[in-house]
């Protein structure tokens, strides 16, 4: 992927929006797991995947994860950066590929829905592997948290961010000076 100056600027704006969102809006969903916080920071990254494709979305994910990990979420350290990259990166990769092949509202819904599923499954696995290091607890202590906490948290976070992304991605693209043209299939669906 060759990145032009205009694209780089647009990606920087999305990265800044992401950092600002996590700074302003961040709260735990489950009191029993305060380390699992909802934030809307993935929304600009998901929009970036729609605008720039899966590779652009992954680049944006990496930049935001490092910046967020060094600033707003520095307490979570390297493990927090990795967890964020695995979560958001898995979503962006799947949603970006699907939307790139089917640039319609239906393609957006399918891509975002698949992203929610893939991110949720990915984070169950990575929580089993990395949460013991992050919290200093054995794997056996993480396993009972999967169904009542980790699974619903990831569905809620990814689902909410996907729904908001669906509602705003066209408008944000226009503000950034990018149109998200839908394919000919979408035009014939409307007629």
Secondary structure, 3 states (H helix, E strand, C coil): CCCCHHHHHHHHHHHHHHHHHHHHCCEECCHHHCCCEECCCHHHHHHHHHHHHHHHHHHHHHHHHHHHHHCCCHHHHHHHHHHHHHHHHHHHHHHHHHHHHCCCHHHHHHHHHHHHHHHHHHHHHHHHHHHHHHHCCCHHHHHCHHHHHHHHHHHHHHHHHHHHHHHHHHHHHHHCCCCCCCCHHHHHHHC
